[in-house]
């Protein structure tokens, strides 16, 4: 999650939230950015810009995630139609193995259905 405050925002949006927080962004790492964009565009009516080739990962991003194996990085962002906030940012990293998350204890508030819990 990213919060931008009035005092440190370089270019506050014309639609900035009132108060000290001007923008809220959520970042979600996905396995396949193209499939994710297609899904959110079709199902929720997002209108995310067309994807370009993934970029090499900056050293600061590797350090932020403590993941020197990252090789590529690509993002797409959007909002639910008719809303301004929060901005949802999907990100895909290349160069690392993906491992599915499994809950040890069934949690109705967990990120995936109870059928996936072990």
C-alpha positions as a Markdown table, in Angstrom:
| # | Residue | x | y | z |
|---|---|---|---|---|
| 1 | Unk | 0.0 | 0.0 | 0.0 |
| 2 | Unk | 1.2 | 3.5 | -0.8 |
| 3 | Unk | 0.0 | 6.7 | 0.8 |
| 4 | Unk | 1.0 | 10.1 | -0.6 |
| 5 | Unk | 0.8 | 13.1 | 1.6 |
| 6 | Unk | 0.3 | 16.7 | 0.8 |
| 7 | Unk | 3.6 | 17.9 | 2.1 |
| 8 | Unk | 5.7 | 15.4 | 0.0 |
| 9 | Unk | 3.5 | 15.1 | -3.1 |
| 10 | Unk | 5.4 | 16.5 | -6.1 |
| 11 | Unk | 2.4 | 16.7 | -8.4 |
| 12 | Unk | -0.9 | 16.4 | -6.5 |
| 13 | Unk | -3.7 | 15.4 | -8.7 |
| 14 | Unk | -6.5 | 17.8 | -9.4 |
| 15 | Unk | -8.8 | 15.2 | -7.9 |
| 16 | Unk | -6.7 | 14.8 | -4.7 |
| 17 | Unk | -8.5 | 13.7 | -1.6 |
| 18 | Unk | -9.2 | 16.4 | 0.9 |
| 19 | Unk | -6.9 | 16.4 | 4.0 |
| 20 | Unk | -3.3 | 15.4 | 4.4 |
| 21 | Unk | -3.4 | 12.2 | 2.3 |
| 22 | Unk | -3.7 | 13.0 | -1.4 |
| 23 | Unk | -3.6 | 9.6 | -3.0 |
| 24 | Unk | -3.8 | 5.9 | -2.0 |
| 25 | Unk | -2.3 | 3.1 | -4.1 |
| 26 | Unk | -2.4 | -0.6 | -3.7 |
| 27 | Unk | 0.3 | -2.8 | -5.3 |
| 28 | Unk | -0.4 | -6.5 | -6.1 |
| 29 | Unk | 2.3 | -8.8 | -7.5 |
| 30 | Unk | 0.8 | -11.2 | -10.2 |
| 31 | Unk | 2.2 | -14.1 | -12.1 |
| 32 | Unk | 1.0 | -13.1 | -15.5 |
| 33 | Unk | 0.4 | -9.3 | -16.0 |
| 34 | Unk | -1.3 | -9.7 | -19.4 |
| 35 | Unk | -3.9 | -12.1 | -18.1 |
| 36 | Unk | -4.5 | -10.0 | -15.1 |
| 37 | Unk | -5.0 | -6.8 | -17.2 |
| 38 | Unk | -7.3 | -8.7 | -19.6 |
| 39 | Unk | -9.4 | -10.1 | -16.6 |
| 40 | Unk | -9.8 | -6.7 | -14.9 |
| 41 | Unk | -10.6 | -4.9 | -18.2 |
| 42 | Unk | -13.3 | -7.4 | -19.2 |
| 43 | Unk | -14.8 | -8.2 | -15.8 |
| 44 | Unk | -14.6 | -4.8 | -14.0 |
| 45 | Unk | -14.4 | -2.4 | -16.9 |
| 46 | Unk | -10.9 | -1.2 | -16.2 |
| 47 | Unk | -9.3 | 0.6 | -19.1 |
| 48 | Unk | -5.6 | -0.1 | -18.5 |
| 49 | Unk | -3.1 | 1.0 | -21.1 |
| 50 | Unk | -1.7 | -1.6 | -23.4 |
| 51 | Unk | 1.3 | -3.4 | -22.0 |
| 52 | Unk | 4.8 | -2.8 | -23.3 |
| 53 | Unk | 7.9 | -4.9 | -23.0 |
| 54 | Unk | 9.0 | -5.5 | -19.4 |
| 55 | Unk | 11.8 | -3.2 | -18.2 |
| 56 | Unk | 15.1 | -4.3 | -16.5 |
| 57 | Unk | 14.7 | -4.0 | -12.7 |
| 58 | Unk | 16.3 | -1.0 | -11.0 |
| 59 | Unk | 18.8 | -1.8 | -8.3 |
| 60 | Unk | 16.6 | 0.1 | -5.7 |
| 61 | Unk | 13.7 | -2.2 | -6.5 |
| 62 | Unk | 15.9 | -5.3 | -6.0 |
| 63 | Unk | 17.0 | -3.8 | -2.7 |
| 64 | Unk | 13.5 | -2.9 | -1.6 |
| 65 | Unk | 12.3 | -6.4 | -2.1 |
| 66 | Unk | 15.6 | -8.0 | -1.0 |
| 67 | Unk | 15.5 | -10.0 | -4.2 |
| 68 | Unk | 18.7 | -9.7 | -6.3 |
| 69 | Unk | 17.4 | -12.4 | -8.7 |
| 70 | Unk | 14.8 | -10.0 | -10.2 |
| 71 | Unk | 15.6 | -9.5 | -13.9 |
| 72 | Unk | 12.5 | -7.7 | -15.3 |
| 73 | Unk | 9.7 | -5.6 | -14.0 |
| 74 | Unk | 6.4 | -4.5 | -15.6 |
| 75 | Unk | 3.3 | -2.7 | -14.2 |
| 76 | Unk | -0.2 | -1.8 | -15.1 |
| 77 | Unk | -2.5 | 0.5 | -13.1 |
| 78 | Unk | -6.2 | 1.3 | -13.0 |
| 79 | Unk | -9.2 | 2.2 | -11.0 |
| 80 | Unk | -12.7 | 0.8 | -10.8 |
| 81 | Unk | -14.9 | 2.7 | -13.3 |
| 82 | Unk | -16.6 | 5.8 | -11.8 |
| 83 | Unk | -14.1 | 6.0 | -8.9 |
| 84 | Unk | -10.8 | 7.8 | -8.4 |
| 85 | Unk | -9.3 | 5.9 | -5.4 |
| 86 | Unk | -7.7 | 3.7 | -4.7 |
| 87 | Unk | -5.4 | 3.2 | -7.6 |
| 88 | Unk | -4.7 | -0.5 | -8.1 |
| 89 | Unk | -1.2 | -1.3 | -9.4 |
| 90 | Unk | -0.4 | -4.8 | -10.7 |
| 91 | Unk | 3.2 | -5.7 | -11.0 |
| 92 | Unk | 5.0 | -8.7 | -12.5 |
| 93 | Unk | 8.7 | -9.6 | -11.8 |
| 94 | Unk | 10.8 | -11.9 | -13.9 |
| 95 | Unk | 13.8 | -13.9 | -12.8 |
| 96 | Unk | 12.3 | -15.6 | -9.7 |
| 97 | Unk | 10.5 | -18.9 | -9.1 |
| 98 | Unk | 6.9 | -18.5 | -8.1 |
| 99 | Unk | 5.5 | -20.4 | -5.1 |
| 100 | Unk | 1.9 | -20.6 | -4.3 |
| 101 | Unk | 0.8 | -19.5 | -0.8 |
| 102 | Unk | -1.0 | -22.1 | 1.3 |
| 103 | Unk | -2.6 | -21.3 | 4.7 |
| 104 | Unk | -1.8 | -23.7 | 7.5 |
| 105 | Unk | -5.1 | -22.9 | 9.3 |
| 106 | Unk | -8.4 | -22.3 | 7.6 |
| 107 | Unk | -9.1 | -18.5 | 7.7 |
| 108 | Unk | -12.3 | -17.2 | 6.3 |
| 109 | Unk | -10.6 | -13.8 | 5.8 |
| 110 | Unk | -7.6 | -15.3 | 4.0 |
| 111 | Unk | -6.7 | -14.4 | 0.4 |
| 112 | Unk | -8.0 | -17.6 | -1.2 |
| 113 | Unk | -11.0 | -19.9 | -0.8 |
| 114 | Unk | -11.2 | -22.4 | 2.1 |
| 115 | Unk | -10.9 | -25.3 | -0.5 |
| 116 | Unk | -7.3 | -24.3 | -1.1 |
| 117 | Unk | -6.4 | -24.4 | 2.6 |
| 118 | Unk | -4.5 | -27.4 | 4.0 |
